[in-house]
Amino acid sequence: MNGVAGTLETDLLGDARETPATLDAFLAQVERRAFRMAELQLRQREDAMDAVQDAMLRLVRHYRDKPAMEWAPLFWGILRRRVVDLQRRRKVRSIVVGWLGGGRDDDGDELPAWEPADPGQDPLGRLHDVQSYADLAAAVRQLPQRQREAFMLRMLEGLDVAETAQAMGCSEGSVKTHLSRAMHHLRDQLEDWR
């Protein structure tokens, strides 16, 4: 698990701490991480790409004149709302299709296609990383929506409590509560990887 945590930190937080000079630079910096976050929550590659693209367009259209320090919480808030909208539409669609007959459950969808990149590692080490990431992704998907959002924005995106609260549209205390519960759940679920 430590190898995956280090890879996640390097991959996802490596360039998240610097404030870019332009909105284009910010979008280029956040694009990959946003896609991975959306794909993890939506479990469909096309929906994740649509959600990220829509969030980027909305940020450019409505908030390009905001200071650079505000782009991250604004973007993640827009993306979070877009993901929730897509999840709601999918649920309504599945209810209607199920009522009319036919359709299929989301359980058959592919998992995120991300594997930690480490070309110098031996095959057994790569297998270990793939397995640990799969377990981490499964444990994160099992979290309730708000806990998953708090975990991903705070731990994977590196936003502070105030920025996370702004992105999630809740109080700082709620962010702390959701994150604490998420961390407790993940520790229990991933005990074997310690």
Accessible surface in RSA format (square Angstrom, percent):
REM  Atomic radii and reference values for relative SASA: ProtOr
REM  Chains: A
REM  Algorithm: Lee & Richards
REM  Probe-radius: 1.40
REM  Slices: 20
REM RES _ NUM      All-atoms   Total-Side   Main-Chain    Non-polar    All polar
REM                ABS   REL    ABS   REL    ABS   REL    ABS   REL    ABS   REL
RES MET A   1    43.88  22.7  34.63  22.9   9.25  22.0  34.63  29.4   9.25  12.3
RES ASN A   2   135.32  93.3 124.29 120.1  11.03  26.6  34.58  83.2 100.73  97.4
RES GLY A   3    44.25  54.6   0.00   N/A  44.25  54.6  34.72  95.3   9.53  21.3
RES VAL A   4     0.42   0.3   0.24   0.2   0.19   0.4   0.24   0.2   0.19   0.5
RES ALA A   5    48.17  44.3  42.40  65.4   5.77  13.1  45.22  63.7   2.94   7.8
RES GLY A   6    35.96  44.3   0.00   N/A  35.96  44.3  34.19  93.8   1.77   4.0
RES THR A   7    29.88  21.3  23.39  23.7   6.49  15.5  13.90  18.7  15.98  24.2
RES LEU A   8    14.63   8.1  14.26  10.2   0.37   0.9  14.42  10.1   0.22   0.6
RES GLU A   9    91.17  52.3  87.04  65.8   4.13   9.8  21.22  41.0  69.96  57.1
RES THR A  10   103.73  73.8  91.64  92.9  12.09  28.8  70.41  94.6  33.32  50.4
RES ASP A  11    36.46  25.5  17.72  17.6  18.75  44.3  14.19  33.4  22.27  22.2
RES LEU A  12    12.54   7.0  12.54   9.0   0.00   0.0  12.54   8.8   0.00   0.0
RES LEU A  13    18.79  10.5  18.74  13.4   0.05   0.1  18.74  13.2   0.05   0.1
RES GLY A  14    52.28  64.5   0.00   N/A  52.28  64.5  27.41  75.2  24.87  55.7
RES ASP A  15    63.24  44.3  60.51  60.2   2.72   6.4  32.92  77.5  30.32  30.2
RES ALA A  16    27.79  25.6   1.87   2.9  25.93  59.0   2.43   3.4  25.37  67.2
RES ARG A  17   166.51  69.9 132.43  67.5  34.07  81.1  67.02  91.6  99.48  60.3
RES GLU A  18   128.76  73.9 120.21  90.9   8.55  20.3  43.17  83.5  85.59  69.9
RES THR A  19    70.64  50.2  39.46  40.0  31.18  74.3  25.77  34.6  44.88  67.8
RES PRO A  20    21.41  15.6   9.36   8.5  12.06  43.8  19.60  16.2   1.81  11.3
RES ALA A  21   100.61  92.5  62.19  96.0  38.41  87.4  72.67 102.3  27.94  74.0
RES THR A  22    74.01  52.6  70.30  71.3   3.71   8.8  68.17  91.6   5.84   8.8
RES LEU A  23    23.66  13.2  19.39  13.9   4.27  10.7  19.39  13.6   4.27  11.5
RES ASP A  24   112.79  79.0 105.90 105.4   6.89  16.3  31.26  73.6  81.53  81.3
RES ALA A  25    44.89  41.3  33.53  51.8  11.36  25.8  41.48  58.4   3.41   9.0
RES PHE A  26     9.21   4.6   9.21   5.7   0.00   0.0   9.21   5.6   0.00   0.0
RES LEU A  27    22.78  12.7  22.31  16.0   0.47   1.2  22.71  16.0   0.07   0.2
RES ALA A  28    75.02  69.0  51.09  78.8  23.93  54.4  55.82  78.6  19.20  50.9
RES GLN A  29    36.28  20.3  24.16  17.7  12.11  28.8  14.75  31.4  21.53  16.3
RES VAL A  30     0.16   0.1   0.16   0.1   0.00   0.0   0.16   0.1   0.00   0.0
RES GLU A  31    94.36  54.2  94.36  71.4   0.00   0.0  16.90  32.7  77.46  63.2
RES ARG A  32   126.89  53.3 122.39  62.4   4.50  10.7  60.93  83.3  65.96  40.0
RES ARG A  33    13.97   5.9  11.28   5.8   2.69   6.4   5.36   7.3   8.61   5.2
RES ALA A  34     0.00   0.0   0.00   0.0   0.00   0.0   0.00   0.0   0.00   0.0
RES PHE A  35    35.86  17.9  35.86  22.2   0.00   0.0  35.86  21.7   0.00   0.0
RES ARG A  36    49.61  20.8  45.57  23.2   4.05   9.6  17.85  24.4  31.76  19.2
RES MET A  37    14.50   7.5  12.17   8.1   2.33   5.5   7.18   6.1   7.32   9.7
RES ALA A  38     0.16   0.1   0.00   0.0   0.16   0.4   0.16   0.2   0.00   0.0
RES GLU A  39    11.95   6.9  11.95   9.0   0.00   0.0   1.70   3.3  10.25   8.4
RES LEU A  40    10.55   5.9  10.55   7.5   0.01   0.0  10.55   7.4   0.01   0.0
RES GLN A  41    17.26   9.7   6.41   4.7  10.85  25.8   0.82   1.7  16.44  12.5
RES LEU A  42     0.00   0.0   0.00   0.0   0.00   0.0   0.00   0.0   0.00   0.0
RES ARG A  43    77.31  32.5  73.83  37.6   3.48   8.3  13.08  17.9  64.23  38.9
RES GLN A  44    55.26  30.9  50.37  36.8   4.88  11.6  15.34  32.7  39.91  30.3
RES ARG A  45   120.19  50.5 115.21  58.7   4.98  11.8  41.06  56.1  79.13  48.0
RES GLU A  46   114.16  65.5 113.49  85.9   0.66   1.6  56.65 109.6  57.51  47.0
RES ASP A  47    32.32  22.6  32.25  32.1   0.08   0.2   0.14   0.3  32.18  32.1
RES ALA A  48     0.00   0.0   0.00   0.0   0.00   0.0   0.00   0.0   0.00   0.0
RES MET A  49    98.81  51.2  93.49  61.9   5.32  12.7  77.18  65.6  21.63  28.7
RES ASP A  50    74.06  51.9  70.49  70.2   3.56   8.4  13.11  30.8  60.95  60.8
RES ALA A  51     0.00   0.0   0.00   0.0   0.00   0.0   0.00   0.0   0.00   0.0
RES VAL A  52     7.96   5.2   7.96   7.2   0.00   0.0   7.96   6.9   0.00   0.0
RES GLN A  53   110.58  61.8 107.88  78.8   2.70   6.4  29.14  62.0  81.44  61.8
RES ASP A  54    28.51  20.0  26.84  26.7   1.67   3.9   9.84  23.2  18.67  18.6
RES ALA A  55     0.00   0.0   0.00   0.0   0.00   0.0   0.00   0.0   0.00   0.0
RES MET A  56    29.49  15.3  29.33  19.4   0.17   0.4   9.37   8.0  20.13  26.7
RES LEU A  57    79.98  44.5  79.67  57.0   0.32   0.8  79.98  56.2   0.00   0.0
RES ARG A  58   103.44  43.4 103.44  52.7   0.00   0.0  14.99  20.5  88.46  53.6
RES LEU A  59     0.00   0.0   0.00   0.0   0.00   0.0   0.00   0.0   0.00   0.0
RES VAL A  60    46.97  30.9  46.97  42.5   0.00   0.0  46.97  40.8   0.00   0.0
RES ARG A  61   148.36  62.3 128.53  65.5  19.82  47.2  45.14  61.7 103.22  62.6
RES HIS A  62   125.26  68.5  94.93  66.0  30.33  77.6  62.20  64.1  63.06  73.4
RES TYR A  63    63.59  29.7  62.29  35.4   1.30   3.4  23.44  17.6  40.14  49.5
RES ARG A  64   134.11  56.3 119.34  60.8  14.77  35.2  36.17  49.4  97.94  59.4
RES ASP A  65   137.49  96.3 103.53 103.0  33.96  80.3  42.69 100.5  94.80  94.5
RES LYS A  66    89.00  43.4  83.13  51.0   5.87  14.0  30.68  27.6  58.32  62.1
RES PRO A  67    78.73  57.4  66.36  60.5  12.36  44.9  78.64  64.9   0.08   0.5
RES ALA A  68    31.69  29.1  19.95  30.8  11.75  26.7  19.95  28.1  11.75  31.1
RES MET A  69   125.79  65.1 117.19  77.6   8.61  20.5 108.66  92.4  17.14  22.7
RES GLU A  70    62.94  36.1  62.92  47.6   0.02   0.0  21.91  42.4  41.03  33.5
RES TRP A  71    14.42   5.8  14.42   7.0   0.00   0.0  14.42   7.7   0.00   0.0
RES ALA A  72    22.65  20.8  22.39  34.5   0.26   0.6  22.39  31.5   0.26   0.7
RES PRO A  73     3.67   2.7   2.96   2.7   0.72   2.6   2.96   2.4   0.72   4.5
RES LEU A  74    26.32  14.7  23.63  16.9   2.69   6.8  26.20  18.4   0.11   0.3
RES PHE A  75     0.00   0.0   0.00   0.0   0.00   0.0   0.00   0.0   0.00   0.0
RES TRP A  76     3.18   1.3   2.17   1.1   1.01   2.4   0.79   0.4   2.39   3.9
RES GLY A  77     1.72   2.1   0.00   N/A   1.72   2.1   1.72   4.7   0.00   0.0
RES ILE A  78    10.02   5.7   8.63   6.4   1.39   3.4   8.94   6.4   1.08   2.9
RES LEU A  79     3.11   1.7   3.11   2.2   0.00   0.0   3.11   2.2   0.00   0.0
RES ARG A  80    36.65  15.4  31.96  16.3   4.69  11.2   9.67  13.2  26.98  16.4
RES ARG A  81   110.15  46.2 108.65  55.4   1.50   3.6  57.41  78.5  52.74  32.0
RES ARG A  82    34.92  14.7  32.81  16.7   2.11   5.0   3.65   5.0  31.28  19.0
RES VAL A  83     1.44   0.9   1.44   1.3   0.00   0.0   1.44   1.3   0.00   0.0
RES VAL A  84    22.53  14.8  22.53  20.4   0.00   0.0  22.53  19.6   0.00   0.0
RES ASP A  85    50.78  35.6  48.83  48.6   1.94   4.6   7.39  17.4  43.39  43.3
RES LEU A  86    22.26  12.4  19.72  14.1   2.54   6.4  19.72  13.9   2.54   6.8
RES GLN A  87    43.09  24.1  37.24  27.2   5.85  13.9  25.23  53.7  17.86  13.5
RES ARG A  88   153.27  64.4 149.38  76.1   3.90   9.3  59.47  81.3  93.80  56.8
RES ARG A  89   131.25  55.1 125.40  63.9   5.85  13.9  44.08  60.2  87.17  52.8
RES ARG A  90    31.49  13.2  30.79  15.7   0.70   1.7  18.84  25.7  12.65   7.7
RES LYS A  91   136.58  66.6 131.61  80.8   4.97  11.8  80.71  72.6  55.87  59.5
RES VAL A  92    91.32  60.1  90.88  82.3   0.44   1.1  91.32  79.3   0.00   0.0
RES ARG A  93   139.90  58.7 134.92  68.8   4.98  11.8  58.07  79.4  81.83  49.6
RES SER A  94    60.76  51.3  46.41  61.9  14.35  33.1  38.82  82.7  21.94  30.7
RES ILE A  95   105.06  59.8  97.12  72.4   7.94  19.1 103.23  74.3   1.83   5.0
RES VAL A  96    71.68  47.2  70.74  64.0   0.94   2.3  71.68  62.3   0.00   0.0
RES VAL A  97    53.08  34.9  51.65  46.8   1.43   3.4  53.08  46.1   0.00   0.0
RES GLY A  98    48.39  59.7   0.00   N/A  48.39  59.7  27.74  76.1  20.64  46.2
RES TRP A  99   209.23  84.0 176.90  85.6  32.33  75.9 154.78  82.5  54.45  88.3
RES LEU A 100   126.90  70.7  91.92  65.8  34.98  87.9  95.95  67.4  30.95  83.3
RES GLY A 101    47.35  58.4   0.00   N/A  47.35  58.4  32.58  89.4  14.76  33.1
RES GLY A 102    65.42  80.7   0.00   N/A  65.42  80.7  39.22 107.6  26.20  58.7
RES GLY A 103    61.82  76.2   0.00   N/A  61.82  76.2  23.92  65.6  37.90  84.9
RES ARG A 104   187.03  78.5 153.04  78.0  33.99  80.9  79.95 109.3 107.08  64.9
RES ASP A 105    98.83  69.2  80.69  80.3  18.14  42.9  38.62  90.9  60.21  60.0
RES ASP A 106    48.06  33.7  45.54  45.3   2.52   6.0  13.80  32.5  34.26  34.2
RES ASP A 107   117.14  82.1  87.43  87.0  29.71  70.2  34.21  80.5  82.94  82.7
RES GLY A 108    60.15  74.2   0.00   N/A  60.15  74.2  32.26  88.5  27.88  62.4
RES ASP A 109    26.63  18.7   8.37   8.3  18.26  43.2   6.58  15.5  20.05  20.0
RES GLU A 110   149.59  85.9 135.93 102.8  13.67  32.5  59.21 114.5  90.39  73.8
RES LEU A 111   105.31  58.6  91.91  65.7  13.40  33.7  92.12  64.7  13.19  35.5
RES PRO A 112    17.92  13.1   4.11   3.8  13.80  50.2   4.34   3.6  13.58  84.4
RES ALA A 113    81.48  74.9  45.00  69.5  36.48  83.0  56.94  80.2  24.54  65.0
RES TRP A 114    15.33   6.2   9.16   4.4   6.17  14.5   8.74   4.7   6.60  10.7
RES GLU A 115   112.55  64.6  99.19  75.0  13.37  31.8  25.60  49.5  86.95  71.0
RES PRO A 116    14.33  10.4   0.48   0.4  13.85  50.3   0.48   0.4  13.85  86.1
RES ALA A 117    84.93  78.1  56.87  87.8  28.06  63.8  64.20  90.4  20.73  54.9
RES ASP A 118    59.12  41.4  53.43  53.2   5.69  13.5   9.64  22.7  49.48  49.3
RES PRO A 119   127.50  92.9 100.25  91.4  27.26  99.1 107.71  88.9  19.79 123.0
RES GLY A 120    76.17  93.9   0.00   N/A  76.17  93.9  41.81 114.8  34.36  76.9
RES GLN A 121    53.14  29.7  40.91  29.9  12.23  29.1  17.92  38.1  35.22  26.7
RES ASP A 122    82.18  57.6  71.83  71.5  10.35  24.5  39.32  92.5  42.86  42.7
RES PRO A 123    96.72  70.5  90.93  82.9   5.79  21.1  92.44  76.3   4.28  26.6
RES LEU A 124   129.88  72.3 125.15  89.5   4.73  11.9 128.12  90.0   1.75   4.7
RES GLY A 125    14.53  17.9   0.00   N/A  14.53  17.9  13.93  38.2   0.60   1.3
RES ARG A 126   102.00  42.8 101.10  51.5   0.90   2.1  38.40  52.5  63.60  38.5
RES LEU A 127    89.23  49.7  85.60  61.2   3.63   9.1  88.10  61.9   1.13   3.0
RES HIS A 128    79.90  43.7  78.59  54.6   1.31   3.4  54.50  56.2  25.41  29.6
RES ASP A 129     7.46   5.2   7.46   7.4   0.00   0.0   1.24   2.9   6.22   6.2
RES VAL A 130    55.10  36.3  53.35  48.3   1.75   4.2  54.17  47.1   0.93   2.5
RES GLN A 131    86.03  48.1  83.05  60.7   2.98   7.1  27.86  59.3  58.17  44.1
RES SER A 132     0.00   0.0   0.00   0.0   0.00   0.0   0.00   0.0   0.00   0.0
RES TYR A 133    25.87  12.1  25.87  14.7   0.00   0.0  15.29  11.5  10.59  13.0
RES ALA A 134    42.70  39.3  35.45  54.7   7.25  16.5  40.27  56.7   2.42   6.4
RES ASP A 135    63.59  44.5  59.67  59.4   3.92   9.3  10.17  23.9  53.41  53.3
RES LEU A 136    12.99   7.2  12.99   9.3   0.00   0.0  12.99   9.1   0.00   0.0
RES ALA A 137     3.91   3.6   2.59   4.0   1.32   3.0   3.91   5.5   0.00   0.0
RES ALA A 138    39.30  36.1  37.41  57.7   1.90   4.3  38.55  54.3   0.75   2.0
RES ALA A 139     4.75   4.4   2.59   4.0   2.16   4.9   4.09   5.8   0.66   1.8
RES VAL A 140     2.54   1.7   2.54   2.3   0.00   0.0   2.54   2.2   0.00   0.0
RES ARG A 141    25.82  10.8  16.08   8.2   9.75  23.2   3.93   5.4  21.89  13.3
RES GLN A 142   114.26  63.9  84.81  62.0  29.44  70.1  37.98  80.8  76.28  57.9
RES LEU A 143     4.16   2.3   0.00   0.0   4.15  10.4   0.06   0.0   4.09  11.0
RES PRO A 144    78.97  57.6  67.11  61.2  11.86  43.1  78.97  65.2   0.00   0.0
RES GLN A 145    49.62  27.7  42.24  30.9   7.38  17.6  37.02  78.8  12.60   9.6
RES ARG A 146    71.47  30.0  70.78  36.1   0.69   1.6  44.83  61.3  26.64  16.1
RES GLN A 147    25.20  14.1  25.20  18.4   0.00   0.0   1.24   2.6  23.97  18.2
RES ARG A 148    22.13   9.3  22.13  11.3   0.00   0.0   1.11   1.5  21.02  12.7
RES GLU A 149     2.78   1.6   1.92   1.5   0.86   2.0   2.52   4.9   0.26   0.2
RES ALA A 150     0.00   0.0   0.00   0.0   0.00   0.0   0.00   0.0   0.00   0.0
RES PHE A 151    15.53   7.8  15.53   9.6   0.00   0.0  15.53   9.4   0.00   0.0
RES MET A 152     1.83   0.9   1.83   1.2   0.00   0.0   1.83   1.6   0.00   0.0
RES LEU A 153     3.91   2.2   3.91   2.8   0.00   0.0   3.91   2.7   0.00   0.0
RES ARG A 154    63.26  26.6  56.31  28.7   6.95  16.5   0.27   0.4  62.99  38.2
RES MET A 155    78.11  40.4  67.88  44.9  10.23  24.4  59.35  50.5  18.76  24.8
RES LEU A 156    27.80  15.5  27.48  19.7   0.32   0.8  27.80  19.5   0.00   0.0
RES GLU A 157     6.94   4.0   4.08   3.1   2.86   6.8   0.00   0.0   6.94   5.7
RES GLY A 158    42.29  52.2   0.00   N/A  42.29  52.2  12.36  33.9  29.93  67.0
RES LEU A 159     9.83   5.5   9.64   6.9   0.19   0.5   9.83   6.9   0.00   0.0
RES ASP A 160    73.55  51.5  71.31  71.0   2.24   5.3  37.02  87.1  36.53  36.4
RES VAL A 161    29.92  19.7  28.68  26.0   1.24   3.0  28.68  24.9   1.24   3.4
RES ALA A 162    51.92  47.7  44.41  68.5   7.51  17.1  45.41  63.9   6.51  17.3
RES GLU A 163    40.63  23.3  39.95  30.2   0.69   1.6  12.53  24.2  28.10  22.9
RES THR A 164     0.00   0.0   0.00   0.0   0.00   0.0   0.00   0.0   0.00   0.0
RES ALA A 165     7.13   6.6   6.44   9.9   0.69   1.6   6.52   9.2   0.61   1.6
RES GLN A 166    94.94  53.1  73.19  53.5  21.74  51.8  40.22  85.6  54.71  41.5
RES ALA A 167     0.25   0.2   0.00   0.0   0.25   0.6   0.25   0.4   0.00   0.0
RES MET A 168     1.60   0.8   0.00   0.0   1.60   3.8   0.00   0.0   1.60   2.1
RES GLY A 169    62.17  76.7   0.00   N/A  62.17  76.7  31.36  86.1  30.80  69.0
RES CYS A 170    35.34  26.7  11.39  12.7  23.95  56.3  23.96  60.7  11.38  12.3
RES SER A 171    68.18  57.6  53.39  71.3  14.79  34.1  53.23 113.3  14.95  20.9
RES GLU A 172    83.93  48.2  80.36  60.8   3.57   8.5  21.64  41.9  62.29  50.9
RES GLY A 173    41.41  51.1   0.00   N/A  41.41  51.1  34.73  95.3   6.67  14.9
RES SER A 174    39.46  33.3  33.20  44.3   6.26  14.4   8.11  17.3  31.35  43.9
RES VAL A 175     0.30   0.2   0.30   0.3   0.00   0.0   0.30   0.3   0.00   0.0
RES LYS A 176   120.16  58.6 114.11  70.0   6.04  14.4  63.02  56.7  57.14  60.9
RES THR A 177    56.43  40.1  50.68  51.4   5.76  13.7  29.47  39.6  26.96  40.8
RES HIS A 178    37.55  20.5  37.55  26.1   0.00   0.0  26.54  27.4  11.01  12.8
RES LEU A 179    24.19  13.5  24.19  17.3   0.00   0.0  24.19  17.0   0.00   0.0
RES SER A 180    70.40  59.5  60.22  80.4  10.19  23.5  31.07  66.2  39.34  55.1
RES ARG A 181   139.29  58.5 132.50  67.5   6.79  16.2  37.50  51.3 101.79  61.7
RES ALA A 182     0.00   0.0   0.00   0.0   0.00   0.0   0.00   0.0   0.00   0.0
RES MET A 183    45.97  23.8  45.80  30.3   0.17   0.4  45.73  38.9   0.24   0.3
RES HIS A 184   115.20  63.0 115.20  80.1   0.00   0.0  73.97  76.2  41.24  48.0
RES HIS A 185    52.87  28.9  50.80  35.3   2.07   5.3  32.39  33.4  20.48  23.8
RES LEU A 186     9.81   5.5   9.41   6.7   0.41   1.0   9.69   6.8   0.13   0.3
RES ARG A 187   118.00  49.5 112.34  57.3   5.66  13.5  41.65  56.9  76.35  46.3
RES ASP A 188    87.13  61.0  66.77  66.5  20.37  48.2  23.67  55.7  63.46  63.3
RES GLN A 189    92.12  51.5  63.20  46.2  28.92  68.9   4.50   9.6  87.62  66.5
RES LEU A 190    16.96   9.4  14.35  10.3   2.61   6.6  14.92  10.5   2.04   5.5
RES GLU A 191    96.58  55.5  90.76  68.7   5.83  13.9  46.92  90.8  49.66  40.5
RES ASP A 192   142.31  99.7 108.06 107.6  34.24  81.0  36.25  85.3 106.06 105.8
RES TRP A 193    45.04  18.1  34.87  16.9  10.17  23.9  33.71  18.0  11.33  18.4
RES ARG A 194   183.62  77.1 116.62  59.4  67.01 159.5  77.91 106.5 105.72  64.1
END  Absolute sums over single chains surface
CHAIN  1 A    11039.0       9062.6       1976.3       5861.2       5177.7
END  Absolute sums over all chains
TOTAL         11039.0       9062.6       1976.3       5861.2       5177.7
